[in-house]
């Protein structure tokens, strides 16, 4: 199983980024997908979850109303649209399925 994230970068507060995670090695459409983040010096936290078909989503309170998780099962890809970014959103963002993880992509929110 391989998960490859992309789309991170440096953005000013209030800006937006869209993360992507391409998954191979599993029947993607059958699995719940997760986005996690780990801020410097902190434990990794679950940010967003999406059901296998994409009809159900759940978010950490800290990102509700600002982040949107979605997926395209024809492309084996899960996305995280991040809007109204804050400095506290800074961290390494990783996608996961079961105990499999991608390498992560760095998101830095700073002026």
N, C-alpha and C positions, 0 to 999 in steps of 0.2 A: 504494500500500500504506500502510495506517495502523495503527499500534499505539498503544493507549491504556492506560496503567497506572493503577492505583488501589490504595488500601488501606494506603499508608504512614502513618507517624505517629510519635508519641513513645511509647515503652513502657519500663517499668522492666526491669532485668536479670532474666532468668528468665521474662519474659512472652512472649506470642505475637502474631503478626500474620499475616494472610493477604493476600497480594498477588494482584491479578487483572490480566490483560492481554487486552483485546479486540482482535482483529485483523480487518481488512477489506481487500478488494482482492486477495486470493489465495484459492486453494482450500485453506483452512486444514488440512484433514485430510491433505493430501499432504506436509506439511513438518515437519521437525524444528524444535523451538522451544527457545530458550535464555533463561536468566535470567543477567544480569550484575550486578555491583555495582561502584561506584567509591567508595572511602573518600576522605576529604579528604587531598589531597597524595599520593595513590597512583594507580597505574595501574588501569584497569578490569580486573576479573578475572571469569572464567567461574565461575558458582556451580553451575548445574544445567542439565541437558539432558534433553529427553524426545523419544522417537521419534514419528513421525507418528501411529501408532496408540495410543500411550501405554503400550505394553507394556514398553518399555525406558527406563531412566533412568540418569543418571550424575551424580555430585556431586563437588564439590571436597572434599578431605579436611577442610577447616576446618568444613564444615557437615554432613558425613555423620552420620546418626543424629538430627539436629535439624531439618533442612529436608526437605520433601517437595514435589516438583514433580508436577503432574498437569494434565490437560487435559480439556475437554469439547468434542468436535468438533461437537456439535450447536449449541453456543453460540459457536463460534469463539474460545474463551477458554482461556488457559493460566494456571495458578495456582502460587503458591509459598507453601506453609504453612511458617511459620517459628516454631519452638518453642525454648524454653530460650535465648532471645536473650541475647547478650553485648554489652558496649560495643563490642567490635571488629567487630560486625556492622553498625555504623553506616555509612551511605553512601546513595548514590543507586542504586536498583535499576531496571534497565531490561530489558525483554524484546526479543528480536531474532529475525529470520528473514532468512537471507542477509545482505545489507548494509543491511537496513532496521531502524530502531530506533524505539522509543517515546521520549517526552520524559523518562521516568523518574519515580519516586516516592521521596520522601525517607523513609528509616527512621533514626530516632534512638533509640539504646538508652542510657538514662541514668537515674540515680536522682535 
